[in-house]
Amino acid sequence: MNAKFIGAVVTAAAMLGLGGCAGMDRQSQNTVGGAVVGGVLGGAVGGTGGAVLGAGAGAVIGNQMTPPRRY
């Protein structure tokens, strides 16, 4: 496939996915963001297994790094 086409599809999917996060609270956004970053980094280092482990670890870290809400 053409590299430009693949890039356009990935960009469109990312934009649609990020649009769905508008109604989420900050902790949920950080959890999803951590999972995405962890999955990408884990996949780059360890293939599919690394992506799965990285996504799980990133989700936990993103969730726990969210500061508590002040009411």
Secondary structure, 3 states (H helix, E strand, C coil): CCHHHHHHHHHHHHHHHHHCCCCCCHHHHHHHHHHHHHHHHHHHHHHHHHHHHHHHHHHHHHHHCCCCCCC
